[in-house]
Amino acid sequence: MNSLVGPFPGKIELNNQFNMEKYIQLLILTQGLMTPGKDGEYLFKRFSNTDMAGILCQFEHLGELRMNTLQKKVTEAKKNLHLHDPRVEKLNKALQEFFYR
């Protein structure tokens, strides 16, 4: 991936680096976003942790990291994402309404 992205280094920069895990968690929520109902389908046909790592390498302070290191950041953020937290439930519902209503 670095060889593909190499000529186009990312210049995205967060104002507060402490929000990076929250941003990754937002990506994780959109990765698992489904249409309402019991037979829901995912928003994305394909969206892997490797794809998320590709997005993350566009951030200036993460661009030099290897893909497996970025994938570990995604895994760590996923562990820290508490789906039953009221704030996360509210955000997930808002995303579902945004995309499907």
N, C-alpha and C positions, 0 to 999 in steps of 0.2 A: 504494500500500500504506500509506503514512504516513497518508493521509486515513482509511483504514479502521481503522488501529490507533491513530490519534491520541487518541481518547477513552480508550484503555486502555494507557497507557504502561507499558512493562515495568519491573519492579522486581527482576529476577533479577540477582544480583551474585555473581561468583566470589570466593572468598577470595584467590586468587592470579591476577592478570590474565595471568601468563605461561602459564597453562593454557588460555587461550582457543583458541589454534591447535590444541591437542590435542582440545579439545571439538569444534571444527569438523571435525577429522579423524575423530572418532567418528561424527559425522553423515554424513560422506562414506562411511565404511565401512558404515553401516546403509543408506545410499542404494543401494549396490551389492550388498547382501546377497542371495544366491540360495540356493534349496534345493539340497541335495547332489545330485550326479549330473550327467551330461552334458546332460540336458534340463531343467536347473534353471530355476525361474522366480523373478523378483525378489520380495522381500518387499513392496515398494510398487509399485502400478500406476503411480503418478505421484509423483515427488519430485524437483523440479528445484532448481537452484542458487538460483532466485528464492524457492522455498519455504524453503530454508535461510536465505536473507537475512531472510525474514519471521520466522523463529525467532530469529535473532540480534538483530533490532531490539527484542526483548523484554528484552535485557540493558540495564541502566541506563546503562552507559557507551557503548553503541553505538546507543541509541535515537534519537539526534539525527542519525545518519549517513544519507545517502541510500542508496536501495536499490542503485544501481550500485556504490557504495563497498563495501557489504556483500558484494555478489556478487564483487567483486575480492578481498576477504578470503578468500572460499571458494575462488576460483581459486588464490590464493597458497598456501593450506593444502593444496590438492590437489597442487600442484607439490612441496611439501615432504613429502608422505606417501610413504614408501618401502614399497611393498607387499611387498617381499621381505625387509624387516627382520624378524628372528625374533620380535620383540615384537609387531609388527603382524600377522604371520601367526598368532601364538598368539591374539591378540585376535579376529581375524576368525574363526578356528575356534571360539572360545568363543561368539561371537555366533551363529554358525551352529548350534551345538549347543543354545544357549538357545532359539532360535526354532523349530528343526526336529526336536528329539528329545524 
